[in-house]
Amino acid sequence: MNLHKYYAMVENCISQIGVDPIKCRDKKVGQWNLKKGSASVWIDVFIIKEHGYFQCMAPVSAIPKTKTLAFYQEVLEINNNLYGVGMTKFNNGIYIKTIRELEGIEEREILAQMNRIGSYADEYDNFFKEKYFADDNTPGSDPKKV
């Protein structure tokens, strides 16, 4: 499967939101990193077992050392109200993520998912930080830094 068509679609969408896609390229081909407010947004186009995928995700919060049950319950309740994306636990963090097959994908869907992931992550990273980490002495609510 030739992914160059999909790389171009992603870069066109990044341009549409007013960001230079070349500056967002990661060292690995098929990956881009950008910011939406305080949130980092990661975009990947890749192949697994001859199937191509588009993935967009953003780190939202580390897992708090206290009030963990309340935290997970709130994550699940918020997850129920999200559109077209979901919160997921990976390692020591909560991420907002969407993934779908490349076949039949259109630029408007890529753009919508990038905007949705970025907006939700920008909203909830601050929410969780203030609610679950305000009195905590951990390094912060960013799962990449914990």
C-alpha positions as CSV (number, residue, x, y, z in Angstrom):
1,M,0.0,0.0,0.0
2,N,1.4,3.4,-1.0
3,L,0.9,5.9,1.9
4,H,2.0,9.0,0.1
5,K,-1.6,9.9,-0.9
6,Y,-2.5,9.8,2.8
7,Y,0.5,11.8,3.9
8,A,-0.5,14.5,1.5
9,M,-4.1,14.5,2.8
10,V,-2.8,14.9,6.4
11,E,-0.5,17.7,5.5
12,N,-3.2,19.5,3.6
13,C,-5.4,19.3,6.7
14,I,-2.6,20.6,8.9
15,S,-2.2,23.5,6.5
16,Q,-6.0,24.1,6.7
17,I,-5.7,24.8,10.4
18,G,-3.0,27.3,9.7
19,V,0.1,25.3,10.7
20,D,3.1,24.5,8.5
21,P,3.0,20.7,8.1
22,I,6.7,20.5,7.4
23,K,7.4,21.9,10.9
24,C,5.1,19.3,12.4
25,R,6.8,16.3,10.8
26,D,8.3,13.8,13.2
27,K,11.6,12.1,12.5
28,K,9.7,9.0,11.4
29,V,7.8,9.3,8.1
30,G,4.1,9.3,8.6
31,Q,4.1,11.0,11.9
32,W,3.2,14.6,12.8
33,N,3.1,16.5,16.1
34,L,1.3,19.7,16.7
35,K,-0.3,21.8,19.5
36,K,-3.9,22.8,20.1
37,G,-3.7,25.2,23.0
38,S,-1.9,23.4,25.8
39,A,-2.4,20.0,24.3
40,S,0.0,18.0,22.1
41,V,-1.7,16.2,19.1
42,W,0.0,13.3,17.5
43,I,-1.0,12.0,14.0
44,D,0.2,8.8,12.5
45,V,-0.4,7.1,9.2
46,F,0.9,3.5,9.1
47,I,0.5,0.0,7.9
48,I,0.0,-3.1,10.0
49,K,-0.4,-6.5,8.3
50,E,-1.1,-4.9,4.9
51,H,-3.8,-2.6,6.2
52,G,-3.3,1.1,6.4
53,Y,-4.5,3.2,9.4
54,F,-5.0,6.8,10.4
55,Q,-4.5,7.5,14.1
56,C,-4.8,10.8,16.0
57,M,-4.2,10.9,19.7
58,A,-3.3,13.3,22.5
59,P,-2.0,12.9,26.0
60,V,-4.5,14.1,28.5
61,S,-3.4,13.2,32.0
62,A,-1.2,11.1,34.1
63,I,-2.9,8.6,36.5
64,P,-3.1,10.3,39.9
65,K,-1.6,8.6,42.9
66,T,-4.6,9.5,45.1
67,K,-8.4,9.6,44.3
68,T,-7.7,7.0,41.6
69,L,-11.1,5.3,41.7
70,A,-12.9,8.7,41.4
71,F,-10.5,9.6,38.5
72,Y,-11.2,6.4,36.5
73,Q,-15.0,6.8,37.1
74,E,-14.8,10.4,35.8
75,V,-12.8,9.3,32.8
76,L,-15.5,6.7,31.9
77,E,-18.3,9.2,32.4
78,I,-16.6,11.7,30.2
79,N,-15.8,9.0,27.6
80,N,-19.5,8.3,27.3
81,N,-20.1,11.9,26.1
82,L,-17.3,12.2,23.6
83,Y,-18.1,12.1,19.9
84,G,-16.1,9.9,17.5
85,V,-13.1,9.5,19.9
86,G,-12.4,7.8,23.2
87,M,-10.2,8.1,26.2
88,T,-7.8,5.2,26.7
89,K,-5.2,4.2,29.3
90,F,-1.7,3.6,28.0
91,N,1.2,3.1,30.4
92,N,0.8,5.7,33.1
93,G,-1.5,8.0,31.2
94,I,-4.9,8.8,29.8
95,Y,-5.0,9.7,26.1
96,I,-7.8,10.7,23.7
97,K,-7.6,8.6,20.6
98,T,-9.2,7.8,17.3
99,I,-8.1,5.2,14.8
100,R,-9.6,4.0,11.6
101,E,-8.7,2.3,8.3
102,L,-7.3,4.5,5.5
103,E,-9.6,2.9,2.9
104,G,-12.3,5.4,2.1
105,I,-11.0,8.2,4.4
106,E,-11.6,11.7,3.2
107,E,-9.8,14.9,4.1
108,R,-12.8,16.3,5.9
109,E,-12.8,13.3,8.3
110,I,-9.1,13.7,9.0
111,L,-9.6,17.4,9.7
112,A,-12.6,16.8,11.9
113,Q,-10.7,14.2,13.9
114,M,-7.6,16.4,14.3
115,N,-9.8,19.3,15.5
116,R,-11.9,17.0,17.8
117,I,-8.9,15.4,19.4
118,G,-7.1,18.7,19.9
119,S,-10.2,20.4,21.3
120,Y,-11.0,17.6,23.8
121,A,-7.4,17.2,24.9
122,D,-7.0,21.0,25.4
123,E,-10.2,21.0,27.5
124,Y,-9.5,17.9,29.6
125,D,-5.8,18.2,30.2
126,N,-6.5,21.4,32.2
127,F,-9.6,19.9,33.8
128,F,-7.8,16.8,35.2
129,K,-4.7,18.8,36.2
130,E,-6.8,21.2,38.3
131,K,-9.1,18.6,39.8
132,Y,-6.6,15.7,40.5
133,F,-3.2,17.3,40.6
134,A,-3.6,20.7,42.2
135,D,-2.5,19.5,45.6
136,D,-0.2,16.7,44.4
137,N,3.6,17.0,44.4
138,T,4.0,14.8,41.3
139,P,5.8,16.3,38.3
140,G,2.4,17.2,36.7
141,S,-0.5,15.8,34.8
142,D,1.3,15.1,31.6
143,P,1.7,11.3,31.0
144,K,4.8,11.9,28.9
145,K,6.6,13.5,31.9
146,V,5.6,11.2,34.7
